Amino acid sequence: MEYHDAIQRLERLRRLRPKLGTETTAALLAHLGDPHEGLACVQVAGSNGKGSTATVLARVLREAGLSVGLYTSPDLNDRRERVRVDGRKISKRAVCRFVEEVWPHVVDRSVAGDAPTFFEACTALALWEFGREDVDVAVLEVGIGGRYDATSVVDPVASAVTSVSLEHTDIIGETVEEIARDKATVAPADRPLVTGTTGEALAVVSEETDVVTVGGPDGDADADDGGDSFPDVRAAELEMAGPAESSVSLVGPDWEVTAETPLLGQHQAVNAGIAAVLARQVGDALGTTVGSEAVAAGIRNVTWPGRFEVMDDAPLTVLDGAHNPDACAKLPALLDRYDYDDLHLVVGAMRDKDHREMARALPTADHVLVAEPAVERAQASEVLAAVFEREGERCETRPKGASRSERAAASGSREHCEASDGASDEVASRESSAAVERVPAVLDAVGEACRTAGEDDCVLITGSLHTVAEARDRWTRTPTPVETDTVARARSVMERADVPAGERTDLADRMVSRTLQLCVRPASAERLRESMGSVGGTCAVSGIEATDQHVACVLSGTRAQFLALVRDLRGRSGECRHLASQVRDALAERENEIGSAGGATGGRATAGGSTAGGDESAGNYPWTDVTAVMGILNVTPDSFHDGGEYDAVDDAVGRAEAMVAEGADIVDIGGESTRPGAEPVPAETERERVVPVLERLDGLDATISIDTRKPAVAAAALDAGADLVNDVTGLADASMRRVVAERDAPAVVMHSRSGPVDPNRTRTYDDVVSDVLAALSERLLLAERAGIDRSKLVVDPGLGFGKTAAESFALLDRLGEFRALGTPVMVGHSHKSMFERVSGPSDDRFAPTVAATALAAERGADIVRVHDVAPNAAAVATADYTVGSE
């Protein structure tokens, strides 16, 4: 079974069932051998905040050294995002195997009129995967309510109800009290339920079960005692710690944590507090200590795309998946933290939401652009536009041309606006109301808002996670050049893109070397197929049909055909104009490579992604014009190749000088081994190893790099004279990103599942290049959000780090695809175990290392990281001369 077939089978399952209960999910799991039996599970229920809480909890538990399965919904772009093990989404092969195993049972139950729903099947998929992977903990976000939700098939060791508001009233209750009572049924048998509810909801939950309450430092304002009911754990957001981070304080009965977090708002502080209590309960259940350090690290390093996610600062551009009135009501206070002039609101919502209350809760906008996400449940744009037009007429809005404070004074507060509800129509002024505009597609609306907005304005995209997912494509979707110069390569590219087998056979011999792959929404995929065909080119499309998922397109043609495609797309409506710009830019990048011979000297990306020569703004880095050689200097006793040889300062300094004499442009100094299975060393020990060497290398005619994953070591090294940070975790720690940003230093962002790699947790990839590209793209966004300019970043695919030999060779072979990220590329391959098959019985990896260096340089690597400088520098020079010769 191919992946697109498996997904299509799941997609055809019904979304709702006529009867409620967990029996169908239990039967499905029984067919699979009850993989959930023996799993330590946590259920997180709630009207809002449950996804954030579950994600923070999973990160905290991972920081504590546990293997964690995380099940959340909905997804942004890919159904596999819902099921993750240690941060990595389930493989396509696993999905296919699951569907093959369960489908006879699904067919049998369909005949009996009791087929599982889509959510029930996804829940079974998650528990099946977590059982296969033998995770330590499975964190499950509850779908609807609690009593009848598919996740309630498990017996949790810990559970939470984050908040309660009116939702799904046709299923779980028509009042807050009824909904709270339903959600409280997720309570575990042996531990109190953790909750952030207040007022009547808390009273009901407390009647149903023992609770641990988490709330603000001032207690429950809705309590009967007038606000004197203080929570067991007090969670407070303190102050902003950066442009997109704040700090939180959590105080429990016998513990306390202060940490920075990218999840903004007092409500997120409460969510973090709930996650912290759950983590401690899980630790108790497993006999594992989950200390304050792990809690702080998890809160600090969590990533949760689309939840008040700041994508740009000029104009301030924010994505937030607020999808109901309660979530929308939190946005005005968050936006008030930022200084901006006009607010441009891009909004799209689902049909089953309270649009009037959402419009009232959202911050007052100067310009509203309504777009319809490409999903079946989307509310028609004309209906949503009418809601905002009518709500805009309810009260005066801020006069144009004045500052925010002046306009606020002139128009009155939000309370004035609420007070005027039902008053005389004379209060309203249609002329002064925000302009409401319908736009064909979300990306068009985002593009128009960003073009219209001034640098001091704000663009807020909200209303639904589906809207946010489509908008996010503006920053994350990158057309990737791929090689299809042979029929075999063409078939391989299409297979990785989930193109059906018959189409692969028909189109393989029509592919040419100028080929791009990109991900779009299904409707856009069909437009691309039509447009590319009309100009004589070839377009192969993934067999995935779900409207709210990414599908891959493989476009192949001549330069003239691509230019004609761009012209055709520009003349179409909707998302096509945005696609035209992306294809044009990718084509221009490809032309730069081809025009300069496409190899070591021509395909080079300077800082910032340009293939032109370096200048002062790009930093004139050693890798700007030619492939730079980075020499490895391990001042450790246990590194896999040269551990112990240079752990004395004099020896290390002498080796650094020798490497520069042999042709090293960069000297990379490391004080901790990252070989598989290596034991981490304390930051103080690592500092003591590297700082004395760095201080002695002042004046060395080379760039000095510090190879570390610890923020404290990076800071000390940069203070001691290092020029560059090389982080094998890819700046995963927010504190590391802050160190790099504050010191305005360049950094290498490497891909790795963990550092050092746990050899017992190595898992293969469906397509290692695509997966690593996607992961690095997200990591670059985090770095930019922390204030690091992309022009200072270098990516490293991480050969050998949690990859098989075949996967490492695939990364080397397809190195050119990483050019799509717009950054220089480094390859670290020296003496890696990937060469075992070719190094011969002596296990001497010297020769294959040099050969791989030449291949990397030929494929456009900007930096090669090696132990043996002289022969590898010669290999780089040979590749440069060969590619550059006429």
Buried (B, 14 or more C-beta within 10 A) or exposed (E): EBBBBBBBBBBEBEEEBEEBBBEBBBBBBEBBEBBBEEBBBBBBBBBBBBBBBBBBBBBBBBBBEBBBBBBBBBBBBBBBBBBBBBBBBBBBBBBBBBBEEBBEBBEEBEEEEBBBBBBBBBBBBBBBBBBBBEBBBBBBBBBBBBBBBBBBBBBBBBBBBBBBBBBBEEEBBEEBBBBBBBBBBBBBEEBBBBBBBBBBBBBBBBEBBEBBBBBBBEBBEBBEEEEEBBBBBBBBBEEBBBBBBBBBBBBBEEBEBBBBBBBBBBBBBBBBBBBBBBBBBBBBBBEBEBBBEBBBBBBBBBBBBBBBBBBBBEBBBBBBBBBBBBBBBBBBEBBEEBEBBBBBBBBBBBEEBBBEBBBBBBBBBBBBBBBBBBBEBBBEBEEBBBBBBBBBBBBBBBEEEBEBEEBBEEBBEBEEBEEBEEEEEEBBBEEBBBEBBBBBBBBBBBBBBBEBBEEBBBBBBBBBBBBBBBBBBBBBBBBBBBBBEEEEBBBBBBBBBBBBEEBBEEBBEBBBBBBBBBBBBBBBBBBBBEBBEEBEBBBBBBBBBBBBBBBBBBBBBBEEBBBBBBEBBEEBEBBBBBBBBBBBBBBEBBBBBBEBBBBBBBBBBBBBBBBEEBEEEBBEBBBBBBBBBBBBBBBBEBBBBBBEBBBEBEBBBEBBBBBBEBBBBBBBBBBBBBBBEBEBBEBEEBBBBBBBBBEBBEEBEBBBBBBBBBBBBBBBBBEBBBBBBBBBBBBBBBBBBBBBBBBEBBBBBBBBBBBBBBEEBEBEBBBBBBBBBBBBBEBBBBBBBBBBBBBBBBBBBBBBBBBBBEBBBBBBEBBBBBBBBBBBBBBBBBBBBBBEEEBEEEEEBBEBBBEBBBBBBBBBBBBBBBBBBBBBBBBBBBBBEBBBEE
